[in-house]
Structure formats: structure tokens, C-alpha cells
Amino acid sequence: MSETRDLQRISEALELWFQHAARTLPWRSQRCGYHALVSEAMLQQTQVARVVDSFQRFIDRFPTVCALADADEQDVVASWQGLGYYRRARNLHAAAVMIRDEFDGLVPEDTQSLLRLPGVGRYTAGAIASIVFGQRVPIVDGNVARVLARQWRMDGRPGERTFDAWCWSQAEQLVEHAAAPGLLNEAMMELGATVCTKHAPACHECPIAGQCSVASVGDPENYPTPKRPPVRKTVHHHALVLLRPTKCSFEVLLEQRPEQGLWSRMWQPPTLEDQELVKPAVLARRWKSGSARLRHVFDFNHRTSHRDVCFHVHVVAAGRSFPLQGDWHPVGALDQLPMANPHLRMIKQVVEAEG
């Protein structure tokens, strides 16, 4: 069998399989550039199940690309609550502004124009161009790379230049032989997500197992070579939850995080960050608490992609004032602010304790 015929058979088998095996996902019900842009931004480093719950709420809040562009960035970030990696929300908003101002409110169809948008890389540009607009361009994400590496028994590790270049070249050859490029690209992503999974792949359900170089040998989990785990860093965040009573509930003092770094420009209780656990007396001096007595109430841990954040939550003895700068916000309206889940969690626990 010639290489060309082999590529054609693989493409045909994947396209046919996807038409009956595709999951029902909200962004697939209406194929448009805006929905694809939003869904691809959400799916970066976030599981599909979490995106399903958030996608329609986001679209209801910002139904068009111009509605998103016209919105305040803080509102967009607040609507991203629960998805994490909030830089994606800011990039998505910036991309919408560019589409409104430079592309007449229409998501561009070609990869070169798409690549100009903030937060859009080669994969996202290819996904939108091929799936929505039928452009004959390849895509490679983690799922696609896994399918390709196993199909051709390719040694290598995702993120390594030689391996990544091979994946893109192989994906390009496949898409050249596809009847419907977007259908093939989605099929490869779907296969990697549901059948050719990282662990315990269901080779007996795979439509291209007959041509697969590792299925017959029985060692699919060895391909591709796993990424090296990132070096994790532990940091300590000492947070002070200050409440003041209102007629019906409480207000909480919040500050905005710096422009750069973790949870940039989001709101949090006043927080001191350190590489080590800081003693209460040191915290009191740093916070300039004066006669106000700090009380440590609980700790909890939160994992990000590269950090283990240890939160140490403090309150102040009842009736004491505290000389900290910040803004007071009603605890019942915190969902309208861009806030990370751990900060919402600590405030909720303190409010419940104050009850």
C-alpha cells in the first residue's frame, strides 16, 4: 500500500467515525467563528466537563463578539470564574476588541489573520480556520500528538522541537488527503480525548487500529514519551479577612493584585506572600496592626499548574479597627468581581463562622 493511500484510508476512517461518535457539545451546535474562539480559549488547560458548564453562561452574557468587545475587562474576567488561568479571559477580550476594530466585527477566516489576535496560537488558529471555515490547515494539540505518535510509533516528547515539528508535518499530510479538513481535525482531537487516551486507551474501539503501529504490539502508553513534570514551587499566602457588619450581612475589605503574576489584577483579601511560613508577630508588624489582635483561623492548600499555594487565613479580634488600604465590598456581590476560587472560599468560611 502506498503512503498516499495509507493517509487517505486513515483520513476517511476518522471522518466516518467522528460523524457517529462525536460527543454533543454546546459549541458544536452552532458553527461560528465567535463560538469557536470562545470555546478554544476555554478549553486551553481546562477539562471539557468544566467548559460545558461555563460556555453557555458566557455566551448568554456576551452573545456576540462585539458585545464582548464592548464589555469592561473586569466583567469578562468575573464571568470566567471557575475556569482558572484568567489571562485567557483578558486575551479573549483583547481579541474581541481587535476583531471589532480591525475586522468589522467578523472573526477572520484565515490563519494569518487569526494569528494576529491576542492569545491565538497556531493550534487555535488552525482549529477555527479548518472547523468553522473549511480551510485545509492542520492542527496539533496534546490529543492529536498522541494519536499521531502512536499511529506511526514515533519516539519523542511533546514540547521538544523535533517531535513537535514531526507532528505538524504529519498532521499536514493527513489534512491534505482529507475530504473535509475540519472534520478530520475534530476527529483526531475527539479520538485522543475519548479513545486514544493517555492511560488505558481503548484500542478495540479505535477506527484506525488496523493501521496503528503500536496497537498490534500492545504498548500504546509508551508513546509519546511523557512530558517531564514541571518543577513545583511552594509559596505561603497569609491572608487577612476583615469583615464589617451591614444591615443585612457583611462587607469585606479587598485589595487588587499586581499587574503581573498569579491572578493578576484580581481581587483578594489583604495578603502577604512569602517563600516561608511567617510568624504571627512578624505578620502583625508587616500589617502594622498596632493594638489589633490577629487571630489565625484556618489553613488550606491550593494547587496551580506550577505552584503549591499554602493559604494561612487570619481575622482580627471583634471590635478592632485596622489600618489597611483597600475597598469594602458586600459579600453577597463578590460574584460580580474577578476573584479566584481560593479567595472566595476563605471569605465564605469566615462569614459562615461569624454567622
VODREN-534588 format. One record per residue: z, y, x of N, C-alpha, C in turn. Coordinates in steps of 0.02 Angstrom, whole numbers, padded with zeros to 5 digits, always signed. Each point is the difference from the previous one (the first is absolute). Example, Ala and Ser with C-alpha at 12.3 -4.5 7.8 and 13.67 -1.06 7.14 Angstrom:
BEGIN
+00390-00284+00660+00000+00059-00045+00000+00060+00045-00036+00053-00018+00003+00059+00042+00037+00055-00039
This chain:
BEGIN
+00000-00060+00042+00000+00060-00042+00000+00062+00044-00044+00047-00015-00004+00061+00040+00060+00044-00014+00014+00045+00047+00057+00046-00008-00011+00044-00061-00062+00022-00012-00015+00042-00058+00016-00036-00064-00023-00063-00004+00013-00039-00061+00075-00011-00010+00036-00011+00055+00072-00010-00004+00034+00062-00028-00020+00059+00024+00029+00062-00025-00016+00011-00073-00061-00018-00020-00019+00007-00070+00042-00046-00045+00010-00061+00022+00039-00047-00041+00072+00024-00007+00028+00024+00054+00069+00025-00004+00004+00060-00047-00046+00047+00006+00000+00059-00043-00008-00020-00073-00047-00044-00014-00012-00022-00069+00061-00035-00029+00031-00043+00039+00059-00037-00024+00058+00047-00015+00010+00049+00042+00055+00048-00010-00013+00043-00062-00060+00025-00007-00016+00042-00058+00008-00038-00065-00024-00062-00002+00006-00041-00060+00073-00015-00016+00038-00017+00051+00072-00015-00009+00037+00060-00027-00013+00059+00027+00038+00059-00020-00012+00018-00073-00058-00014-00026-00016+00019-00068+00043-00037-00051+00026-00058+00018+00045-00035-00048+00072-00004+00024+00012+00016+00065+00068-00006+00027+00036+00066+00010-00035+00056-00010+00030+00065+00014+00061+00013-00045+00052+00026+00030+00058+00021-00039-00016+00061-00043+00034+00005-00055-00008+00059-00043+00047+00054+00027-00030+00053+00028+00038+00055+00029-00023+00065-00031+00046+00047-00011-00018+00060-00039-00055+00042+00031-00006+00003+00066-00052+00041+00031-00068-00034-00003-00002-00064-00022-00064-00034-00007-00030+00009-00070+00039+00026-00047-00025+00007-00068-00050+00057-00007+00006+00050+00041-00046+00057-00001-00019+00017+00071-00062-00017+00018-00022+00010+00069-00020+00073+00009+00042+00037+00034-00018+00070+00016+00030+00017+00067-00030+00049+00033+00022+00018+00066+00072+00023+00003+00022+00037-00051+00068+00026+00001+00051-00057-00006-00011-00046-00047+00046-00056-00008+00002-00043+00064-00058-00008+00031-00003-00039+00062+00038+00035+00056-00007+00066+00004+00035+00038+00052+00075-00005-00009+00024+00006-00062+00072-00005-00013+00025-00070+00015-00034-00051-00026+00023-00068+00009+00000-00021+00073-00051+00019+00038-00002-00018+00071+00055+00035+00038+00016+00062-00017+00056+00035+00032+00065-00036-00014+00010-00021-00063+00062-00034-00018+00006-00069+00032-00057-00034+00008+00002-00069+00025+00011-00004+00075-00005+00055+00035+00013+00000+00072+00075-00014+00011+00015-00058+00026+00069-00019+00019+00047-00007-00060-00029-00011-00059+00042-00010-00060-00028-00060-00039+00044-00044-00023-00022-00059-00036-00033+00017-00066-00048-00042-00020-00039+00013-00060+00045+00006-00062+00051-00042-00005+00044+00001-00059+00033+00068-00010+00020+00032+00054+00031+00066-00005-00051+00053-00018-00061-00008+00026-00053+00049-00016-00020-00005-00073-00003-00060-00027-00017-00009-00071+00047+00040-00044+00064-00001+00016+00049+00037-00040-00007+00075+00006-00025+00024+00057-00003+00072+00013-00067+00032-00014-00054-00038+00005-00067+00029-00004-00012+00037-00065+00013-00034-00057-00017+00032-00064+00044+00061-00013+00063-00002+00021+00043+00059-00009-00028+00059+00039-00024-00014+00060-00028+00053+00042-00064+00028-00032-00043-00043-00025-00062+00022-00031+00015+00039-00064+00050-00022-00038+00019+00038-00061+00024+00070+00019+00036+00005+00056+00026+00065+00021-00055+00044+00029-00047-00030+00037-00055+00037+00031-00066-00036-00018-00027+00013-00059-00056-00041-00026-00066+00010+00036-00009+00055+00035-00062+00013+00036+00015+00023+00070-00051-00002+00042+00009+00023+00069+00017+00074+00002-00028+00039-00047+00015+00072-00002+00071+00012-00025+00024-00041-00046+00070+00006-00023+00047-00013+00058-00017-00048+00041+00041-00015+00059-00003+00057+00050-00059+00027+00011-00008+00055+00048+00038+00062-00022+00001+00013-00066+00033+00060-00026+00076-00007-00002+00026-00060+00007+00072-00012-00005+00035+00024+00064+00064+00015-00006+00041+00016+00058+00012-00063+00040-00003+00005+00066+00009-00058+00043+00067-00035-00013+00052+00039-00012+00066-00028-00013+00000-00044-00062-00038+00021-00052-00005-00041-00060-00036-00065+00014-00051+00003+00042-00037-00061+00018+00045-00048+00038+00038+00025+00047+00046-00043+00039+00053-00030-00046+00026+00040-00047+00050-00025-00047-00029-00056-00042-00064+00005-00019-00032-00051-00040-00014-00063+00040+00006+00004+00065-00011-00057+00045+00063-00042+00007+00053+00021-00033+00066-00031+00006-00005-00076-00008+00030-00036+00047+00002-00073-00003-00053-00034+00042-00051+00036+00022-00053-00030+00040+00012+00005+00075+00042+00048+00021+00013+00009+00071-00059+00029+00037+00009+00009+00065-00053+00027+00043-00030+00063-00032+00042+00050-00008-00018+00058-00041-00054+00044+00031-00015-00010+00063-00056+00037+00030-00065-00017-00036-00004-00060-00028-00060-00018-00038-00010+00046-00060+00055+00018-00033-00005+00045-00058-00025+00069+00021+00025+00024+00057-00022+00066+00024-00074-00002+00021-00020-00054+00032-00070-00006+00019-00045-00005-00062+00024-00037-00050-00039-00007-00061-00009+00067-00035+00053+00039-00002-00004+00067-00029-00048+00044+00040+00005-00003+00066-00046+00040+00042-00072-00022-00008-00010-00066-00008-00068-00025-00012-00028+00026-00066+00043+00001-00052-00022+00026-00065-00019+00073+00004+00039+00039+00038-00017+00071+00010-00068+00007+00033-00013-00040+00052-00065+00003+00034-00057-00020-00047+00011-00052-00040-00052-00021-00048-00014+00055-00050+00052+00032-00025-00009+00055-00048-00038+00058+00032+00019+00018+00061-00026+00061+00031-00067-00010+00035-00012-00060+00027-00060-00010+00040-00051-00049-00030+00022-00039-00050-00046-00049-00029-00006+00009-00076+00014+00060-00024-00008+00016-00072+00040-00047-00045+00057-00023+00025+00044-00042-00041-00023-00072-00007-00050-00021+00038-00026-00068-00003+00015-00038+00064+00030-00058-00006+00014-00041+00059-00066-00018+00034-00009+00015+00064-00064-00014+00033-00016-00074+00001-00065-00016+00003-00022-00069-00004-00012-00033+00068-00012+00040+00052-00018-00029+00065+00061+00000+00047-00001-00047+00046+00058-00009+00044+00013+00060+00045-00052+00032+00024+00010+00057+00045+00037+00057-00034-00017+00013-00063+00035+00052-00037+00071-00022-00017+00007-00063-00019+00067-00026-00017+00046+00003+00061-00027-00013+00059+00041+00001+00060+00027+00070+00017-00028+00051-00030+00026+00068+00011+00064+00012-00039+00014-00041-00050+00058+00012-00043+00064-00019+00037+00053+00040-00006+00064-00017+00032+00025-00069-00024+00022-00040+00047+00029-00065-00016-00051-00055-00012-00064+00015+00005-00052-00050-00012-00028-00024+00067+00008-00064+00013-00027-00030+00060-00061-00043-00016-00021-00039+00049-00061-00038-00008+00004-00051-00057+00058-00034-00005+00008-00049-00054-00004+00032-00068+00040+00053-00012+00002+00032-00066-00068+00029-00017-00033+00032+00048-00066+00027-00013-00049-00055-00019+00002-00056+00035-00044-00055-00016+00014-00031-00068+00065-00005-00017+00019-00029-00065-00027+00043-00057+00010+00066+00004-00023+00044-00054-00076+00000-00003-00033+00007+00058-00073+00005+00001-00033-00064-00025+00028-00058+00016-00032-00063-00020+00020-00021-00070+00064+00002-00016+00023-00026-00064-00019+00045-00058+00005+00065+00010-00014+00048-00055-00074+00020-00001-00028+00012+00059-00067+00029+00003-00054-00047+00026+00019-00063+00014-00050-00050+00018-00031+00007+00068+00032+00039+00044-00028+00009+00067+00008-00065+00040-00049-00016+00041+00001-00061+00041+00038+00013+00065+00066+00005-00005+00042+00012+00058+00057-00051+00001+00023-00020+00059+00053-00050+00005+00069+00031-00008+00049-00043-00012+00070+00020+00001+00039-00054+00037+00053+00020+00033+00045-00048+00032+00071+00026-00008+00041-00040-00035+00072+00012-00002+00033-00064+00024+00065-00005-00007+00035-00059+00024-00023-00064-00033-00013+00004-00066-00022-00059-00037-00070-00022+00023-00045+00048+00006-00069-00016+00021+00000-00028+00071+00038+00030+00045+00003-00024+00069+00024-00072+00003+00048-00017-00043+00026-00069+00000-00054-00049-00025-00036+00018-00052-00054-00043-00026-00053-00010+00054-00020+00053+00033-00053-00005+00051+00023-00041+00060+00061+00013+00024+00024-00036+00059+00005-00075-00013+00020-00019-00061+00005-00071-00015-00069-00031-00012-00043+00036-00033-00066-00027-00014-00037-00018+00064+00006+00043+00051-00035-00011+00063+00046-00020+00057+00062-00015-00015+00049-00023+00050+00002+00048+00060+00012+00062-00016-00002+00053+00051+00071+00014+00026+00010-00009+00064+00064+00018+00030+00006+00075+00005+00060+00025-00006+00011+00072+00007+00056+00023-00045+00021+00060+00013+00056+00029-00037-00022+00065-00032+00012+00009-00066-00017+00064-00032+00031+00059+00037-00040+00052+00009+00022+00057+00038-00027+00001+00071-00022-00058+00024-00031-00002+00066-00074+00019-00006-00023+00041+00046-00067+00030-00006-00055-00053-00007+00001-00051+00043-00053-00050-00002-00001-00038-00066+00059-00019-00023+00004-00038-00063-00022+00044-00059+00024+00061-00002-00019+00045-00056-00075+00013+00000-00029+00010+00058-00072+00012+00004-00040-00060-00025+00024-00060+00018-00033-00061-00024+00003-00004-00076+00059+00015-00029+00008-00003-00073-00049+00047-00035-00004+00061+00025-00046+00049-00032-00072-00023+00007-00018-00028+00057-00068-00024+00009-00016-00058-00047+00048-00046-00007-00011-00057-00043-00003+00021-00073+00044+00047-00020-00001+00025-00069-00066+00035-00015-00026+00036+00050-00064+00035-00010-00057-00050-00010+00001-00054+00038-00052-00051-00009+00004-00032-00069+00060-00013-00023+00008-00029-00067-00025+00047-00054+00018+00063+00004-00018+00047-00052-00076+00012-00001-00033-00010+00056-00073+00007+00003-00034-00055-00040+00034-00057-00009-00029-00056-00037+00028-00005-00071+00038+00049-00021+00031-00002-00067-00048+00025-00053+00002-00031-00058-00038+00026-00057+00032+00064-00026+00066+00002+00001+00038+00059-00023+00053+00014+00052-00010+00048+00044+00046+00013+00056+00072+00012-00023+00009+00040-00052+00068+00014-00023+00034-00062-00026-00038-00042-00035+00028-00062-00026+00022-00046+00057-00041-00005+00051+00018-00041+00058+00063+00027+00034+00003+00065+00010+00058+00029+00034+00064-00012-00039-00003+00010-00066+00059-00014-00041+00018-00073+00001-00051-00043+00001+00013-00072+00001+00037-00021+00063-00020+00028+00057+00035-00018+00063+00072+00024-00001+00011+00060-00026+00070+00025-00005+00040-00043-00047-00030-00019-00057+00035-00040-00050+00015-00070+00028-00047-00028+00035+00010-00067+00029+00058+00001+00049+00002+00051+00043+00054+00005+00048+00068+00013-00032+00000+00034-00057+00063+00017-00034+00027-00058-00041-00044-00043-00026+00022-00050-00049-00009-00072+00022-00047-00015+00044-00015-00069+00020+00009-00009+00075-00035+00040+00039+00002-00005+00074+00058+00043+00025+00060-00017-00023+00059+00040+00014+00026-00013+00071+00044+00044+00022+00026-00005+00069+00036-00067+00009+00041-00018-00048+00038-00062+00003-00020-00046-00057-00004-00064+00014-00016-00051-00050-00063+00017-00040-00057+00010+00034-00062+00015-00036-00021-00060-00043-00030+00015-00058-00022-00052-00047-00073-00017+00015-00012-00035+00055-00068-00014+00021-00039-00040-00052+00035-00041-00040-00034-00040-00051-00028+00043-00056+00022+00063-00006-00026+00045-00051-00052+00048+00028-00014-00003+00064-00044+00049+00032-00074-00016-00012-00038+00049-00023-00071-00011-00014-00043-00009+00063+00027+00017+00058-00039-00006+00062+00034-00048+00049+00043-00044-00026+00034-00048+00044-00049-00047+00033-00055-00015-00034-00049-00045+00029-00032+00025+00063-00003+00066+00008-00028+00030+00061+00053+00023+00049+00064-00008-00018+00055+00029+00039+00015-00042+00062+00004+00033+00057+00010-00035+00063+00071-00025+00010+00049+00028-00036+00069-00022+00009+00024-00045-00056-00031+00004-00059+00022-00040-00057-00006-00075+00016-00054-00018+00035-00011-00071+00015+00048-00025+00053+00024+00045+00043+00047-00019+00053+00072+00000-00026+00014+00044-00047+00066+00002-00030+00050+00044+00034-00023+00051+00036+00048+00046+00033-00014+00073-00017-00011+00016-00064-00019+00069-00017+00052+00052+00017+00064-00019+00000+00052+00050+00012+00001+00025+00073-00037-00034+00043-00005+00023+00070-00051+00056+00009-00036+00017-00054-00053+00051+00005+00010+00052-00054-00006+00063+00017-00003+00027+00068+00069-00003+00033+00002+00014+00064+00064+00002+00035+00044+00054-00032+00063-00016-00018+00042+00051-00033+00009+00062+00043+00007+00057-00034+00015+00062+00036+00068-00005+00033+00007+00034+00055+00065+00005+00032+00046+00042-00044+00061-00023-00013+00044+00040-00043+00017+00067+00033+00004+00053-00039+00016+00065+00029+00071+00001+00027+00011+00041+00049+00067+00010+00027+00040+00041-00050+00051-00029-00028+00038+00033-00053+00055+00044+00031+00012+00056-00031+00049+00048+00024+00053+00009-00054+00063+00000+00020+00055+00010-00047+00025+00072+00006+00005+00034-00056+00026+00068-00002+00055+00004-00053+00045+00047+00008+00055+00010-00046-00008+00067-00036+00000-00002-00066-00004+00061-00040+00067+00009-00036+00035+00054+00018+00064+00016-00031-00013+00052-00055+00007-00021-00062-00018+00043-00056+00063+00024-00037-00003+00062-00023+00056+00030-00037-00024+00016-00071+00026-00036-00048-00018+00011-00070+00051+00047-00031-00022+00062-00011+00042+00052-00030-00020+00011-00072+00047-00011-00045-00012+00010-00071+00041+00059-00026-00027+00035-00049+00041+00048-00036-00013-00011-00075+00053+00001-00040-00007-00016-00071-00037+00055-00038-00039-00022-00049-00031+00046-00048+00027-00018-00069-00026+00032-00050+00025-00011-00068-00008-00072-00021-00056-00031+00018-00015-00068-00023+00001-00053+00056-00007+00022+00063-00007-00050+00053+00020+00031+00067-00043-00007+00050+00013+00027+00066-00064+00031+00029+00010+00043+00049-00053+00021+00044+00016-00026+00069-00052-00012+00040+00009-00026+00068-00034+00047+00049+00033+00009+00057-00028+00044+00052-00052-00039+00040-00060+00029+00007-00054-00033+00037-00030+00047+00052-00026-00030+00053-00037+00036+00051-00068-00033+00007-00047+00037+00029-00067-00028+00010-00007-00024+00072-00029-00059+00007-00009-00029+00067-00052+00039+00040-00002-00009+00066-00047+00037+00042-00074-00016-00016-00043+00041+00027-00072-00007-00011-00027-00067+00027+00028-00023+00055-00025-00061+00032+00052-00056-00004-00025-00061+00008+00046-00057+00004+00008-00036-00066+00049-00043-00002+00014-00042-00058+00016+00042-00061-00031-00016-00057+00010+00035-00064-00008+00075+00007-00052+00021+00035-00010+00071+00015-00004+00042-00064+00036+00056+00000+00001+00050-00053+00027-00026-00067+00032-00058+00001+00031-00025-00061+00073+00024-00003+00030-00007-00058+00068+00024-00011+00051-00055+00011+00058+00020+00025+00054-00047+00014+00067+00036-00002+00055-00036-00008+00065+00031+00011+00006+00022+00073+00041+00049+00016+00009+00021+00070+00014-00061+00044-00039-00005+00054+00002-00062+00040-00001+00017+00074+00041-00035+00038-00001+00002+00073-00026-00066+00025-00049+00003+00045-00031-00061+00026+00020-00009+00073+00012-00063+00018+00021-00014+00069-00021-00072+00018-00005-00012+00064-00015-00068+00023+00061-00045-00005+00059+00029-00005+00062-00039-00002+00040+00019-00062+00048-00043-00016+00048+00016-00053+00045+00056+00024+00008+00052-00041+00038+00059+00019+00069-00002-00034+00052+00016+00038+00067-00001-00027+00010+00057-00050+00045-00010-00050+00012+00051-00051+00019+00068+00028+00040+00001+00053+00021+00065+00028-00060+00037+00028-00047-00036+00029-00060+00031+00027-00044+00026-00057-00005-00039-00053-00038+00022-00058+00029+00064-00029+00066+00002-00005+00033+00060-00028-00016+00062+00042-00002-00008+00066-00016+00057+00043-00074+00020-00009-00043-00050-00002-00072+00016-00006-00015+00032-00067+00034-00023-00053-00011+00029-00066+00042+00063-00011+00042+00017+00049+00043+00058-00006+00039-00001-00065+00032-00057-00011+00032-00011-00064+00065+00039-00009+00028+00025+00054+00062+00039-00008+00055-00041-00030+00031+00025-00053+00056-00035-00031-00022-00053-00049-00065-00002-00015-00024-00050-00047+00005-00069+00032+00025-00047-00037+00013-00067+00027-00057-00047-00017-00033-00026+00052-00054-00049-00011+00030-00068-00018-00036-00034-00045+00021-00068-00018-00061-00045+00002+00004-00051+00042-00055-00049+00004+00005-00047-00059-00055-00010-00037+00003-00040-00061-00037-00066+00004-00058-00002+00031-00035-00064+00007-00057+00006+00051-00025-00058+00020-00057-00005+00046-00053-00044-00032-00062+00008+00021-00052-00048-00017-00058+00008+00049-00041-00052+00005-00055+00000+00047-00067+00005-00037-00048+00031+00032-00067+00007-00028-00051-00012+00056-00049-00044-00014-00051-00016+00050-00064+00038-00015-00027+00033+00050-00067+00029-00004-00045-00042+00045-00062+00021+00009-00047-00041+00038+00023-00012+00072+00032+00050+00031+00018-00006+00070+00074+00016+00013+00038+00014-00052+00069+00020+00010+00047-00038-00047+00061-00010+00025+00056-00020-00042+00045+00060-00007+00005+00028-00060+00040+00060-00011+00066-00022-00030+00055+00016+00034+00067-00014-00025+00028+00064-00031+00009-00001-00065+00027+00059-00036+00075-00006-00005+00034+00056+00016+00072+00005-00006+00014+00059-00046+00025-00014-00059+00004+00050-00053+00072+00027-00004+00005+00067-00002+00065+00034-00003+00001+00047-00060+00060+00014-00022+00012+00051-00051+00056+00045+00025+00014+00052-00039+00054+00046+00017+00055-00006-00052+00062+00006+00021+00056-00004-00046-00009+00050-00057+00018-00021-00060-00011+00040-00060+00031+00069+00008-00036+00050-00025+00025+00068-00002-00012+00040+00063-00031-00031+00050-00012+00035+00063-00071+00029+00002-00006+00060+00024-00066+00029+00011-00026-00023+00068-00065+00012+00011-00029-00025+00062-00054+00049+00023+00003+00022+00062-00046+00053+00024-00067-00027+00023-00038-00031-00044-00065-00026+00018-00055+00036-00037-00057+00009+00033-00058+00030-00032-00040-00054-00037-00031+00020-00054-00041-00046-00038-00011+00026-00070-00031-00041-00042-00013+00018-00069+00035-00050-00046+00028+00026-00054+00032-00043-00050-00051-00022-00052+00000-00065-00015-00048-00028-00047+00037-00044-00050-00019+00003-00065+00030-00045-00049-00015-00073+00017+00050-00042-00003-00011-00070+00017-00047-00034-00049-00005+00026-00061-00044-00030-00049-00073+00018+00009-00015+00045+00047-00069+00022+00010-00026-00017+00070+00034-00046+00034-00021-00016+00068-00067-00036+00003-00020-00032-00056-00065-00034+00001-00058+00049+00002+00014+00064-00008-00052+00051+00005-00008+00027+00071+00043-00024+00045-00002+00022+00070-00027-00057+00043-00035+00017+00055-00019-00052+00047+00061-00024+00040+00025-00059-00017+00059-00028+00032-00012-00073+00015+00026-00023+00057-00007-00070+00018+00053-00041-00037-00016-00064-00011+00044-00044-00038+00071-00004+00026+00011-00004+00066+00070-00005+00023+00042+00061-00017-00031+00059-00001+00038+00060-00018+00017+00001-00074-00047-00021-00041+00014-00006-00072+00055-00051-00012-00003-00054+00037+00050-00054-00008+00070+00025+00014+00009+00036+00057+00067+00021+00018+00028+00051-00050-00043+00045-00024+00023+00049-00049+00022-00035-00064-00040-00048-00023+00016-00036-00061+00067-00035+00006+00013-00032+00058+00063-00035+00009+00059+00047+00000-00007+00058+00032+00055+00048+00001+00012+00028-00069-00053+00016-00036+00008+00027-00068+00034-00051-00045-00020-00063+00005+00032-00052-00041+00074-00007+00017+00017+00008+00063+00070-00005+00020+00040+00059-00026-00032+00060-00001+00034+00060-00025+00008-00003-00076-00052-00034-00030-00004-00014-00072+00031+00047-00046
